[in-house]
Amino acid sequence: MNQSDSAIDQRLTQLMQSALGHPQNSSQRRIALNKLIKEIQTSGKLGHPQRGMWPDYIYHDLYNEALGLTFMEICQKLDKYNPQYPVMAWVNFLLKNRFIDAVRRHQNYQGRLLSLDDLDKPLAAEEDKNEVQQVRDFINDDPENLLAAEHIKDHPDVTLQRLLWLKDVEDKKWKEISAELSIAIPTLSSFYQRSLRKLERYFRKYLYP
């Protein structure tokens, strides 16, 4: 361990002790926690679980979700920290577990929502055709106008409803959609995945009651 690493670890330990020294839910603890989390973010010691196993544009969303959950867990479970271990060892343990949770949610959403891959498959049964039509009606009707309200930053015309229609109804590939909208595939896909997760309850309400 070099001097810089040692100084960072010492600083993190001091901030952790400071936070633990204040009562739960006190303003003093909240202030100390903010300082601790800021130091963690700038420490350069945050792990990156499963890096290389996902495309960058998906990994970015999964990692940020896991990181946010990790910081929340630190605040909620600070008193469970064992001082026998370095602060970052505990933080990265939490991050690894929260990343696994984020991956599971991502996979579950993909399993529940009909994607282009699903629509590419032959519709052998009448119930499959009915389900596809149900999804298409939902995209078109957008009962609560949530699909139309969700759009890419600085592109108010590129809504989730439009992407779903192009992708799942018109049966277009990401490459075609990217060319049509003049927006990079990673930007489109990242927005698409993030929006599906955000509106999970909306899809459940009308498609999977």
C-alpha positions in Angstrom: 0.0 0.0 0.0 1.5 3.3 -1.0 1.3 6.5 1.1 -1.6 7.9 -1.0 -3.6 4.7 -0.4 -2.8 4.8 3.3 -3.9 8.5 3.5 -7.2 7.7 1.8 -7.9 4.8 4.0 -7.1 6.8 7.1 -9.3 9.6 5.9 -12.2 7.2 5.3 -11.7 5.6 8.7 -11.9 9.0 10.4 -15.0 10.0 8.5 -16.6 6.7 9.4 -15.8 7.1 13.0 -17.2 10.6 12.9 -20.5 9.5 11.4 -20.8 6.6 13.9 -20.2 9.1 16.7 -23.5 10.8 16.1 -27.0 9.5 16.8 -29.1 7.9 14.1 -31.3 10.3 12.1 -29.4 13.3 13.6 -28.4 16.3 11.4 -24.8 15.8 12.5 -24.8 12.2 11.2 -26.3 13.3 7.9 -23.6 15.9 7.5 -20.9 13.3 8.4 -22.4 10.8 6.0 -22.4 13.3 3.1 -18.7 13.8 3.7 -18.1 10.1 3.9 -19.9 9.3 0.7 -18.2 12.2 -1.1 -14.8 10.8 0.0 -15.8 7.3 -1.2 -16.8 8.6 -4.6 -13.5 10.4 -5.1 -11.3 7.8 -3.5 -10.6 5.9 -6.7 -11.2 2.7 -4.8 -14.7 1.8 -5.8 -14.9 -1.6 -7.3 -16.5 -2.4 -10.7 -18.2 -5.8 -10.4 -18.7 -7.8 -13.6 -17.0 -5.2 -15.7 -16.4 -6.5 -19.2 -19.5 -8.8 -19.0 -21.9 -6.2 -20.3 -22.0 -3.7 -23.1 -20.8 -0.3 -21.9 -24.2 1.3 -22.3 -25.9 -1.3 -20.2 -23.2 -1.6 -17.7 -23.3 2.2 -17.1 -27.0 2.0 -16.1 -26.6 -1.1 -14.0 -23.5 0.3 -12.2 -25.1 3.6 -11.4 -28.2 1.9 -10.1 -26.1 -0.4 -7.9 -24.0 2.5 -6.7 -27.0 4.5 -5.7 -28.4 1.6 -3.8 -25.1 1.1 -2.1 -24.9 4.6 -0.8 -28.4 4.3 0.5 -27.5 1.1 2.3 -24.5 2.7 3.8 -26.7 5.4 5.3 -29.3 3.0 6.5 -26.9 0.3 7.9 -24.0 2.3 9.0 -24.1 0.8 12.5 -23.5 -2.7 11.1 -20.1 -1.7 9.8 -17.4 -3.8 11.4 -14.3 -1.6 12.2 -12.0 -4.7 11.9 -12.2 -4.3 8.1 -11.2 -1.3 5.9 -14.1 1.0 5.0 -13.7 0.3 1.3 -13.8 -3.5 1.8 -17.3 -3.1 3.3 -18.4 -0.6 0.7 -17.3 -2.8 -2.2 -18.9 -5.9 -0.6 -22.2 -4.0 -0.5 -21.6 -2.7 -4.1 -21.0 -6.2 -5.4 -24.3 -7.5 -3.9 -26.3 -4.5 -5.0 -24.9 -4.9 -8.6 -26.2 -8.5 -8.5 -29.6 -7.2 -7.5 -29.5 -4.7 -10.4 -28.7 -7.4 -12.8 -31.5 -9.6 -11.6 -34.0 -6.8 -12.0 -32.7 -6.1 -15.5 -33.1 -9.7 -16.5 -36.5 -10.0 -14.9 -37.7 -6.9 -16.8 -36.4 -8.3 -20.0 -38.2 -11.6 -19.3 -41.5 -9.9 -18.6 -41.6 -7.4 -21.4 -42.0 -8.5 -25.0 -38.9 -7.4 -26.9 -38.1 -7.4 -30.6 -36.5 -10.8 -30.1 -39.8 -12.2 -28.9 -41.6 -10.7 -31.9 -39.1 -12.1 -34.3 -40.1 -15.7 -33.2 -42.9 -17.4 -35.2 -46.3 -17.1 -33.5 -47.3 -20.7 -33.4 -50.2 -20.3 -30.9 -53.3 -18.0 -31.1 -52.6 -16.9 -27.5 -49.1 -15.6 -28.6 -50.8 -13.5 -31.3 -53.3 -12.2 -28.8 -50.4 -11.2 -26.4 -48.5 -9.4 -29.2 -51.7 -7.5 -30.2 -52.2 -6.6 -26.5 -48.7 -5.1 -26.3 -49.2 -3.2 -29.6 -52.5 -1.8 -28.4 -50.9 -0.7 -25.1 -48.1 1.1 -26.9 -50.6 2.8 -29.2 -53.1 3.8 -26.6 -50.6 4.6 -23.8 -53.6 4.9 -21.3 -51.8 7.3 -18.8 -49.6 9.0 -21.4 -46.4 7.9 -19.6 -44.8 6.4 -22.7 -45.2 9.6 -24.6 -43.9 11.7 -21.6 -40.7 9.8 -21.4 -38.1 11.1 -23.9 -34.4 11.3 -24.5 -32.8 14.4 -23.1 -32.7 17.2 -25.7 -34.8 15.1 -28.0 -38.5 15.6 -26.9 -39.7 14.0 -30.1 -37.9 10.7 -29.4 -40.2 9.2 -26.8 -40.3 5.8 -25.3 -43.7 5.3 -27.1 -42.0 6.1 -30.4 -39.1 3.7 -29.8 -41.4 0.9 -28.7 -43.4 1.4 -31.9 -40.4 1.4 -34.1 -38.8 -1.5 -32.4 -41.7 -3.8 -31.4 -44.3 -2.9 -34.0 -42.5 -1.9 -37.1 -39.9 -4.6 -36.3 -36.9 -2.3 -36.9 -33.4 -3.1 -35.7 -31.4 -0.7 -33.5 -29.2 0.1 -36.5 -32.2 1.2 -38.6 -33.7 3.2 -35.7 -30.4 4.9 -35.1 -30.1 5.9 -38.7 -33.7 7.1 -38.9 -33.4 9.3 -35.7 -29.8 10.3 -36.1 -29.1 9.2 -32.5 -26.3 6.7 -31.5 -27.3 3.2 -30.7 -25.9 3.3 -27.1 -27.9 6.4 -26.3 -31.1 4.8 -27.7 -30.6 1.5 -26.0 -29.5 3.1 -22.6 -32.6 5.3 -22.6 -34.8 2.3 -23.6 -33.5 0.0 -20.9 -33.7 2.7 -18.2 -37.2 3.7 -19.2 -38.5 0.1 -19.1 -37.1 -0.3 -15.5 -38.6 3.1 -14.5 -42.1 2.3 -15.8 -42.2 -1.3 -14.7 -45.3 -0.8 -12.6 -47.0 0.8 -15.6 -46.4 -2.2 -17.8 -47.4 -4.6 -15.0 -50.7 -2.7 -14.5 -51.9 -3.0 -18.1 -50.0 -6.0 -19.4 -49.4 -8.3 -16.5 -52.2 -7.6 -13.9 
